[in-house]
Amino acid sequence: MSRDPEQLIAKYGDPLVYTGPLRIRTGSEILRITSYLQRNLERVTIPFLVMHGTKDQVTDPFASQDLYRYAASEHKSLKLYDGYLHDLLFEPEWVDVAQDIIDWMDHMFNIIIM
């Protein structure tokens, strides 16, 4: 999840973070929407930012690349973080990741609103 052991302790030590087994309904919904999106990537038209760690072992970085590649959205961005794991905002460079989110939102605001 993260290359920073202290961040993992902080995250999983938080009583509000669920650490139990995957609930059946949650798993079912993840599979349902994943299957739907895989069949309908070209129908995605909303602006989006995809961010993915290249060493993520929870979700496949190639799926994020496919979303970016095949989505019809006019305003889409892909940011791959070399060597990062799954929880980008818990990685040692989380400030840079957060800044990338802010920068993208600011850019989108200037395109859409201005």
TIVO-2410 file (N, C-alpha, C; in nm, 3 decimals):
# residues 114
REC num residu      c1      c2      c3 atome chaine
REC   1      M   0.081  -0.119   0.000     N      A
REC   1      M   0.000   0.000   0.000    CA      A
REC   1      M   0.086   0.127   0.000     C      A
REC   2      S   0.194   0.126   0.074     N      A
REC   2      S   0.283   0.243   0.082    CA      A
REC   2      S   0.424   0.196   0.111     C      A
REC   3      R   0.521   0.273   0.065     N      A
REC   3      R   0.661   0.243   0.093    CA      A
REC   3      R   0.705   0.302   0.226     C      A
REC   4      D   0.617   0.375   0.293     N      A
REC   4      D   0.650   0.442   0.418    CA      A
REC   4      D   0.584   0.370   0.536     C      A
REC   5      P   0.662   0.293   0.613     N      A
REC   5      P   0.604   0.217   0.725    CA      A
REC   5      P   0.529   0.304   0.826     C      A
REC   6      E   0.577   0.424   0.851     N      A
REC   6      E   0.510   0.512   0.947    CA      A
REC   6      E   0.372   0.554   0.896     C      A
REC   7      Q   0.360   0.576   0.766     N      A
REC   7      Q   0.230   0.611   0.709    CA      A
REC   7      Q   0.133   0.494   0.721     C      A
REC   8      L   0.183   0.372   0.702     N      A
REC   8      L   0.097   0.254   0.716    CA      A
REC   8      L   0.046   0.241   0.859     C      A
REC   9      I   0.133   0.265   0.955     N      A
REC   9      I   0.092   0.259   1.096    CA      A
REC   9      I  -0.013   0.365   1.123     C      A
REC  10      A   0.009   0.486   1.072     N      A
REC  10      A  -0.087   0.594   1.093    CA      A
REC  10      A  -0.222   0.561   1.028     C      A
REC  11      K  -0.217   0.511   0.906     N      A
REC  11      K  -0.342   0.481   0.835    CA      A
REC  11      K  -0.419   0.370   0.904     C      A
REC  12      Y  -0.353   0.257   0.926     N      A
REC  12      Y  -0.423   0.141   0.978    CA      A
REC  12      Y  -0.443   0.146   1.130     C      A
REC  13      G  -0.381   0.244   1.194     N      A
REC  13      G  -0.407   0.268   1.335    CA      A
REC  13      G  -0.528   0.356   1.357     C      A
REC  14      D  -0.579   0.415   1.251     N      A
REC  14      D  -0.698   0.502   1.258    CA      A
REC  14      D  -0.822   0.414   1.273     C      A
REC  15      P  -0.900   0.433   1.380     N      A
REC  15      P  -1.018   0.349   1.400    CA      A
REC  15      P  -1.126   0.367   1.293     C      A
REC  16      L  -1.116   0.472   1.215     N      A
REC  16      L  -1.214   0.496   1.109    CA      A
REC  16      L  -1.178   0.423   0.978     C      A
REC  17      V  -1.060   0.364   0.972     N      A
REC  17      V  -1.018   0.289   0.854    CA      A
REC  17      V  -1.059   0.143   0.872     C      A
REC  18      Y  -1.143   0.096   0.781     N      A
REC  18      Y  -1.191  -0.042   0.786    CA      A
REC  18      Y  -1.079  -0.137   0.742     C      A
REC  19      T  -1.049  -0.236   0.824     N      A
REC  19      T  -0.942  -0.330   0.791    CA      A
REC  19      T  -0.991  -0.475   0.787     C      A
REC  20      G  -1.122  -0.493   0.793     N      A
REC  20      G  -1.177  -0.628   0.789    CA      A
REC  20      G  -1.179  -0.683   0.648     C      A
REC  21      P  -1.238  -0.801   0.633     N      A
REC  21      P  -1.247  -0.862   0.500    CA      A
REC  21      P  -1.338  -0.781   0.408     C      A
REC  22      L  -1.318  -0.797   0.280     N      A
REC  22      L  -1.401  -0.728   0.181    CA      A
REC  22      L  -1.545  -0.775   0.196     C      A
REC  23      R  -1.635  -0.682   0.205     N      A
REC  23      R  -1.776  -0.717   0.218    CA      A
REC  23      R  -1.830  -0.764   0.084     C      A
REC  24      I  -1.922  -0.858   0.087     N      A
REC  24      I  -1.976  -0.917  -0.035    CA      A
REC  24      I  -2.035  -0.811  -0.127     C      A
REC  25      R  -2.115  -0.722  -0.074     N      A
REC  25      R  -2.180  -0.620  -0.159    CA      A
REC  25      R  -2.074  -0.527  -0.219     C      A
REC  26      T  -1.975  -0.489  -0.142     N      A
REC  26      T  -1.869  -0.403  -0.193    CA      A
REC  26      T  -1.795  -0.472  -0.306     C      A
REC  27      G  -1.756  -0.598  -0.286     N      A
REC  27      G  -1.687  -0.673  -0.390    CA      A
REC  27      G  -1.772  -0.688  -0.514     C      A
REC  28      S  -1.900  -0.716  -0.495     N      A
REC  28      S  -1.991  -0.731  -0.608    CA      A
REC  28      S  -2.003  -0.602  -0.688     C      A
REC  29      E  -2.013  -0.490  -0.620     N      A
REC  29      E  -2.025  -0.361  -0.688    CA      A
REC  29      E  -1.895  -0.323  -0.760     C      A
REC  30      I  -1.782  -0.355  -0.700     N      A
REC  30      I  -1.653  -0.328  -0.767    CA      A
REC  30      I  -1.645  -0.408  -0.896     C      A
REC  31      L  -1.681  -0.537  -0.889     N      A
REC  31      L  -1.678  -0.620  -1.009    CA      A
REC  31      L  -1.778  -0.572  -1.115     C      A
REC  32      R  -1.897  -0.531  -1.070     N      A
REC  32      R  -2.000  -0.485  -1.163    CA      A
REC  32      R  -1.955  -0.359  -1.237     C      A
REC  33      I  -1.908  -0.259  -1.165     N      A
REC  33      I  -1.872  -0.133  -1.230    CA      A
REC  33      I  -1.744  -0.149  -1.311     C      A
REC  34      T  -1.652  -0.234  -1.266     N      A
REC  34      T  -1.530  -0.260  -1.343    CA      A
REC  34      T  -1.565  -0.324  -1.477     C      A
REC  35      S  -1.651  -0.422  -1.473     N      A
REC  35      S  -1.693  -0.489  -1.596    CA      A
REC  35      S  -1.764  -0.392  -1.690     C      A
REC  36      Y  -1.851  -0.309  -1.634     N      A
REC  36      Y  -1.923  -0.210  -1.715    CA      A
REC  36      Y  -1.825  -0.112  -1.780     C      A
REC  37      L  -1.732  -0.061  -1.701     N      A
REC  37      L  -1.636   0.036  -1.754    CA      A
REC  37      L  -1.549  -0.025  -1.862     C      A
REC  38      Q  -1.505  -0.148  -1.843     N      A
REC  38      Q  -1.421  -0.213  -1.944    CA      A
REC  38      Q  -1.494  -0.224  -2.077     C      A
REC  39      R  -1.624  -0.244  -2.072     N      A
REC  39      R  -1.703  -0.255  -2.196    CA      A
REC  39      R  -1.741  -0.119  -2.254     C      A
REC  40      N  -1.726  -0.013  -2.175     N      A
REC  40      N  -1.778   0.117  -2.217    CA      A
REC  40      N  -1.679   0.232  -2.200     C      A
REC  41      L  -1.550   0.203  -2.206     N      A
REC  41      L  -1.450   0.309  -2.186    CA      A
REC  41      L  -1.470   0.425  -2.283     C      A
REC  42      E  -1.505   0.394  -2.407     N      A
REC  42      E  -1.520   0.499  -2.508    CA      A
REC  42      E  -1.639   0.591  -2.480     C      A
REC  43      R  -1.724   0.555  -2.386     N      A
REC  43      R  -1.840   0.638  -2.351    CA      A
REC  43      R  -1.810   0.735  -2.237     C      A
REC  44      V  -1.693   0.726  -2.178     N      A
REC  44      V  -1.655   0.815  -2.068    CA      A
REC  44      V  -1.620   0.951  -2.128     C      A
REC  45      T  -1.697   1.053  -2.093     N      A
REC  45      T  -1.677   1.185  -2.152    CA      A
REC  45      T  -1.649   1.294  -2.049     C      A
REC  46      I  -1.659   1.263  -1.922     N      A
REC  46      I  -1.635   1.364  -1.820    CA      A
REC  46      I  -1.484   1.388  -1.804     C      A
REC  47      P  -1.445   1.506  -1.762     N      A
REC  47      P  -1.302   1.531  -1.735    CA      A
REC  47      P  -1.253   1.442  -1.621     C      A
REC  48      F  -1.133   1.391  -1.632     N      A
REC  48      F  -1.079   1.309  -1.525    CA      A
REC  48      F  -0.927   1.313  -1.523     C      A
REC  49      L  -0.876   1.283  -1.405     N      A
REC  49      L  -0.733   1.267  -1.381    CA      A
REC  49      L  -0.713   1.125  -1.328     C      A
REC  50      V  -0.632   1.047  -1.396     N      A
REC  50      V  -0.597   0.913  -1.350    CA      A
REC  50      V  -0.456   0.919  -1.294     C      A
REC  51      M  -0.442   0.870  -1.172     N      A
REC  51      M  -0.312   0.867  -1.106    CA      A
REC  51      M  -0.288   0.725  -1.059     C      A
REC  52      H  -0.168   0.673  -1.088     N      A
REC  52      H  -0.143   0.534  -1.053    CA      A
REC  52      H   0.005   0.511  -1.026     C      A
REC  53      G   0.034   0.437  -0.924     N      A
REC  53      G   0.171   0.395  -0.896    CA      A
REC  53      G   0.208   0.277  -0.984     C      A
REC  54      T   0.325   0.280  -1.043     N      A
REC  54      T   0.364   0.173  -1.136    CA      A
REC  54      T   0.391   0.040  -1.065     C      A
REC  55      K   0.414   0.043  -0.934     N      A
REC  55      K   0.438  -0.079  -0.857    CA      A
REC  55      K   0.316  -0.120  -0.775     C      A
REC  56      D   0.201  -0.065  -0.808     N      A
REC  56      D   0.076  -0.098  -0.740    CA      A
REC  56      D   0.046  -0.247  -0.758     C      A
REC  57      Q   0.024  -0.317  -0.648     N      A
REC  57      Q  -0.009  -0.460  -0.654    CA      A
REC  57      Q  -0.155  -0.485  -0.618     C      A
REC  58      V  -0.232  -0.379  -0.598     N      A
REC  58      V  -0.374  -0.393  -0.566    CA      A
REC  58      V  -0.458  -0.377  -0.692     C      A
REC  59      T  -0.427  -0.276  -0.770     N      A
REC  59      T  -0.496  -0.254  -0.896    CA      A
REC  59      T  -0.392  -0.241  -1.008     C      A
REC  60      D  -0.432  -0.274  -1.128     N      A
REC  60      D  -0.340  -0.281  -1.240    CA      A
REC  60      D  -0.319  -0.145  -1.306     C      A
REC  61      P  -0.196  -0.096  -1.309     N      A
REC  61      P  -0.170   0.032  -1.375    CA      A
REC  61      P  -0.210   0.032  -1.523     C      A
REC  62      F  -0.208  -0.085  -1.587     N      A
REC  62      F  -0.248  -0.091  -1.727    CA      A
REC  62      F  -0.396  -0.059  -1.746     C      A
REC  63      A  -0.478  -0.089  -1.646     N      A
REC  63      A  -0.620  -0.055  -1.654    CA      A
REC  63      A  -0.637   0.097  -1.656     C      A
REC  64      S  -0.558   0.167  -1.578     N      A
REC  64      S  -0.563   0.313  -1.579    CA      A
REC  64      S  -0.519   0.368  -1.714     C      A
REC  65      Q  -0.417   0.305  -1.771     N      A
REC  65      Q  -0.369   0.348  -1.902    CA      A
REC  65      Q  -0.476   0.324  -2.008     C      A
REC  66      D  -0.549   0.213  -1.999     N      A
REC  66      D  -0.657   0.186  -2.093    CA      A
REC  66      D  -0.769   0.289  -2.080     C      A
REC  67      L  -0.805   0.322  -1.957     N      A
REC  67      L  -0.907   0.425  -1.937    CA      A
REC  67      L  -0.866   0.553  -2.006     C      A
REC  68      Y  -0.743   0.595  -1.981     N      A
REC  68      Y  -0.694   0.718  -2.043    CA      A
REC  68      Y  -0.694   0.706  -2.197     C      A
REC  69      R  -0.646   0.597  -2.247     N      A
REC  69      R  -0.631   0.577  -2.391    CA      A
REC  69      R  -0.766   0.575  -2.463     C      A
REC  70      Y  -0.864   0.505  -2.408     N      A
REC  70      Y  -0.988   0.481  -2.481    CA      A
REC  70      Y  -1.104   0.574  -2.445     C      A
REC  71      A  -1.095   0.645  -2.335     N      A
REC  71      A  -1.204   0.734  -2.297    CA      A
REC  71      A  -1.219   0.847  -2.398     C      A
REC  72      A  -1.343   0.886  -2.422     N      A
REC  72      A  -1.372   0.990  -2.520    CA      A
REC  72      A  -1.361   1.130  -2.461     C      A
REC  73      S  -1.333   1.140  -2.335     N      A
REC  73      S  -1.325   1.270  -2.269    CA      A
REC  73      S  -1.227   1.363  -2.340     C      A
REC  74      E  -1.271   1.486  -2.357     N      A
REC  74      E  -1.184   1.588  -2.418    CA      A
REC  74      E  -1.075   1.632  -2.321     C      A
REC  75      H  -1.107   1.629  -2.192     N      A
REC  75      H  -1.014   1.675  -2.089    CA      A
REC  75      H  -0.981   1.557  -1.997     C      A
REC  76      K  -0.869   1.493  -2.027     N      A
REC  76      K  -0.827   1.379  -1.947    CA      A
REC  76      K  -0.676   1.385  -1.929     C      A
REC  77      S  -0.632   1.335  -1.814     N      A
REC  77      S  -0.489   1.336  -1.783    CA      A
REC  77      S  -0.451   1.205  -1.716     C      A
REC  78      L  -0.330   1.160  -1.742     N      A
REC  78      L  -0.276   1.039  -1.682    CA      A
REC  78      L  -0.144   1.072  -1.618     C      A
REC  79      K  -0.130   1.035  -1.492     N      A
REC  79      K  -0.005   1.059  -1.420    CA      A
REC  79      K   0.037   0.927  -1.356     C      A
REC  80      L   0.147   0.870  -1.406     N      A
REC  80      L   0.202   0.748  -1.349    CA      A
REC  80      L   0.319   0.785  -1.259     C      A
REC  81      Y   0.322   0.726  -1.141     N      A
REC  81      Y   0.427   0.754  -1.045    CA      A
REC  81      Y   0.519   0.632  -1.037     C      A
REC  82      D   0.638   0.648  -1.091     N      A
REC  82      D   0.734   0.537  -1.104    CA      A
REC  82      D   0.775   0.486  -0.966     C      A
REC  83      G   0.748   0.358  -0.944     N      A
REC  83      G   0.789   0.294  -0.820    CA      A
REC  83      G   0.693   0.309  -0.704     C      A
REC  84      Y   0.590   0.390  -0.718     N      A
REC  84      Y   0.495   0.411  -0.609    CA      A
REC  84      Y   0.399   0.292  -0.601     C      A
REC  85      L   0.342   0.273  -0.482     N      A
REC  85      L   0.248   0.165  -0.459    CA      A
REC  85      L   0.104   0.215  -0.470     C      A
REC  86      H   0.012   0.151  -0.402     N      A
REC  86      H  -0.131   0.176  -0.422    CA      A
REC  86      H  -0.182   0.308  -0.361     C      A
REC  87      D  -0.149   0.334  -0.237     N      A
REC  87      D  -0.202   0.453  -0.168    CA      A
REC  87      D  -0.111   0.573  -0.192     C      A
REC  88      L  -0.135   0.641  -0.303     N      A
REC  88      L  -0.046   0.750  -0.343    CA      A
REC  88      L  -0.036   0.861  -0.238     C      A
REC  89      L  -0.145   0.888  -0.169     N      A
REC  89      L  -0.142   0.994  -0.069    CA      A
REC  89      L  -0.083   0.949   0.065     C      A
REC  90      F  -0.036   0.824   0.071     N      A
REC  90      F   0.035   0.774   0.188    CA      A
REC  90      F   0.180   0.740   0.155     C      A
REC  91      E   0.221   0.771   0.033     N      A
REC  91      E   0.361   0.749  -0.006    CA      A
REC  91      E   0.446   0.862   0.053     C      A
REC  92      P   0.578   0.841   0.064     N      A
REC  92      P   0.665   0.946   0.119    CA      A
REC  92      P   0.652   1.080   0.044     C      A
REC  93      E   0.622   1.073  -0.085     N      A
REC  93      E   0.611   1.195  -0.168    CA      A
REC  93      E   0.467   1.244  -0.179     C      A
REC  94      W   0.386   1.217  -0.076     N      A
REC  94      W   0.244   1.250  -0.083    CA      A
REC  94      W   0.218   1.398  -0.109     C      A
REC  95      V   0.307   1.484  -0.064     N      A
REC  95      V   0.287   1.628  -0.087    CA      A
REC  95      V   0.291   1.658  -0.237     C      A
REC  96      D   0.382   1.593  -0.310     N      A
REC  96      D   0.390   1.610  -0.455    CA      A
REC  96      D   0.264   1.556  -0.523     C      A
REC  97      V   0.215   1.443  -0.476     N      A
REC  97      V   0.092   1.385  -0.531    CA      A
REC  97      V  -0.025   1.480  -0.508     C      A
REC  98      A  -0.037   1.531  -0.387     N      A
REC  98      A  -0.145   1.625  -0.355    CA      A
REC  98      A  -0.134   1.751  -0.442     C      A
REC  99      Q  -0.012   1.797  -0.464     N      A
REC  99      Q   0.007   1.915  -0.548    CA      A
REC  99      Q  -0.033   1.886  -0.693     C      A
REC 100      D  -0.007   1.767  -0.741     N      A
REC 100      D  -0.050   1.729  -0.876    CA      A
REC 100      D  -0.202   1.734  -0.888     C      A
REC 101      I  -0.271   1.691  -0.783     N      A
REC 101      I  -0.418   1.698  -0.784    CA      A
REC 101      I  -0.465   1.843  -0.787     C      A
REC 102      I  -0.406   1.924  -0.703     N      A
REC 102      I  -0.442   2.067  -0.698    CA      A
REC 102      I  -0.413   2.134  -0.832     C      A
REC 103      D  -0.298   2.105  -0.889     N      A
REC 103      D  -0.261   2.165  -1.018    CA      A
REC 103      D  -0.360   2.125  -1.127     C      A
REC 104      W  -0.400   1.997  -1.128     N      A
REC 104      W  -0.495   1.951  -1.230    CA      A
REC 104      W  -0.630   2.019  -1.212     C      A
REC 105      M  -0.674   2.028  -1.088     N      A
REC 105      M  -0.803   2.094  -1.062    CA      A
REC 105      M  -0.798   2.242  -1.101     C      A
REC 106      D  -0.688   2.307  -1.070     N      A
REC 106      D  -0.671   2.447  -1.110    CA      A
REC 106      D  -0.672   2.462  -1.261     C      A
REC 107      H  -0.603   2.373  -1.330     N      A
REC 107      H  -0.599   2.374  -1.477    CA      A
REC 107      H  -0.740   2.353  -1.532     C      A
REC 108      M  -0.812   2.257  -1.479     N      A
REC 108      M  -0.948   2.230  -1.527    CA      A
REC 108      M  -1.040   2.349  -1.500     C      A
REC 109      F  -1.024   2.411  -1.385     N      A
REC 109      F  -1.105   2.530  -1.354    CA      A
REC 109      F  -1.082   2.637  -1.458     C      A
REC 110      N  -0.956   2.659  -1.496     N      A
REC 110      N  -0.925   2.762  -1.594    CA      A
REC 110      N  -0.977   2.728  -1.733     C      A
REC 111      I  -0.983   2.601  -1.767     N      A
REC 111      I  -1.035   2.560  -1.898    CA      A
REC 111      I  -1.187   2.568  -1.903     C      A
REC 112      I  -1.251   2.514  -1.803     N      A
REC 112      I  -1.396   2.501  -1.805    CA      A
REC 112      I  -1.466   2.630  -1.766     C      A
REC 113      I  -1.417   2.697  -1.665     N      A
REC 113      I  -1.485   2.816  -1.613    CA      A
REC 113      I  -1.444   2.942  -1.690     C      A
REC 114      M  -1.320   2.952  -1.725     N      A
REC 114      M  -1.271   3.076  -1.787    CA      A
REC 114      M  -1.305   3.084  -1.932     C      A
***
